[in-house]
Amino acid sequence: MHHNCLKSVTYYSAGLILCLACSQSKNEEWFRHHTVSTDLPNESHSRFGTPAMADFDNDGDLDFALSRTKGPVFLFEYLGNNSWERHKIGSITTAQLGGAAYDVDQDGWQDIIAGGYWWRNSQNPANVPFTAYQYDTAIEQEIHDLVLYDINGDHKKDLVVLGDREGCFWYEIPVNAVETKTWNRHTITMEVLDDRADIHGGCFPHGIGDLDGDGDSDVVLVGRWYRNEGKGLSWSRQFLPFGSSGYWGLSGRSWILDMDKDGDNDIVMVGGDQVDSRGAWLENNGKSTPRFKVHLLPLTAPGRRGSFHSLWVADFDLDGDSDIFTMDQEDPNLLPVGATSRAYIWENQDGKGRSFKEHIVVDKNFGGHDVKFGDADGDGDLDAYFKIWSTHSKNSYGGKPHVDYLENLAK
């Protein structure tokens, strides 16, 4: 372990939830694991980004796309019965990490957005590559976080991006995106830059929403949130009592929802890009300028955690409340200590976040990076796709890069 490479880790906590016993559930109780692919480019220092989950071929199920940084963009077409076919649909010239699926040109086919570019669906993705369009020629460095959400209140999704060498911006997606060469950029904050606060990640996958009850969308980052002061054109920084600094700077994943069902929005967060990552939910006090109470999520399984570079909040067990999923990132610099890389669910036991139980839901000596959930097989529960970030010689795939699928067994 490269502990000397890590910046100091500090968590701010105003509350703690304890679990007296760890329930290490068998994988089959929550998910059945399937390998989608181990046949990815594996040159030295291969990295994989821009994950996107959608029905790209309009056949009624959910496919998965990703890219090798500065390399090909691949689509894994879901064929049914837990089988996939790989197609090369494009290429990317920059080292991008964040990605999303969205019908940019509103033609009924899901496209892909990554840092500075979007790829138009060919409407025949198995045979015809997507077409690349550059929406911001000024973006040269990695965009780490990419989220689609309505920022200006026009009931249409906008694009929010974060890169610690670029800034944190949002774009109104133009009506005619094919003809519009450059999308208008609006700055949320430049504080994220390396030579300032150095915020590597924070708002992905769902850290945008109304925190102060004024009807517009605010943005969560690490150790702070930004209040939308007027249709996304003015922002003010507010304190957030949870954050940590790791290998690449301040980094985490976040999700806004009403966890305790009291009428205001709370925040779920996990630390990332660091060993000893923690998870927590932050309870909103409901004030016009809210303060948040931190409830740390239990760590009851043996070993020290690695880097939590994934987060999803949903009712995974179909019991009517919100559970929390995360997993260790597979990165040779940020591996767990005293345990292999695993995936976890914190099960919401009382429906209001006052009692969580930790479950190990995958324990196969491999990790994941920016997991995506959706009902891939159409059976009414949430399944997951995830990919590796960087190759790790000791993983259970013999060091090969991999794409994986978790079939939810709730139904």
Secondary structure as UniProt FT lines:
FT   HELIX           3..5
FT   HELIX           27..29
FT   STRAND          31..37
FT   TURN            44..45
FT   STRAND          47..54
FT   TURN            56..57
FT   STRAND          63..68
FT   TURN            69..70
FT   STRAND          72..80
FT   TURN            81..82
FT   STRAND          83..91
FT   STRAND          99..102
FT   TURN            104..105
FT   STRAND          111..114
FT   TURN            115..116
FT   STRAND          117..120
FT   TURN            125..127
FT   STRAND          131..134
FT   TURN            137..138
FT   STRAND          145..149
FT   STRAND          158..163
FT   TURN            164..166
FT   STRAND          167..171
FT   TURN            175..179
FT   STRAND          185..189
FT   TURN            191..192
FT   TURN            194..197
FT   STRAND          205..206
FT   STRAND          208..209
FT   STRAND          218..221
FT   TURN            222..223
FT   STRAND          224..228
FT   TURN            231..232
FT   STRAND          235..239
FT   STRAND          245..246
FT   TURN            247..248
FT   STRAND          249..250
FT   STRAND          252..257
FT   TURN            259..260
FT   STRAND          266..271
FT   STRAND          279..284
FT   STRAND          292..296
FT   STRAND          312..314
FT   TURN            316..317
FT   STRAND          323..328
FT   TURN            332..333
FT   STRAND          343..348
FT   STRAND          356..362
FT   STRAND          369..374
FT   TURN            376..377
FT   STRAND          383..387
FT   TURN            393..394
FT   TURN            396..399
FT   STRAND          403..408
//
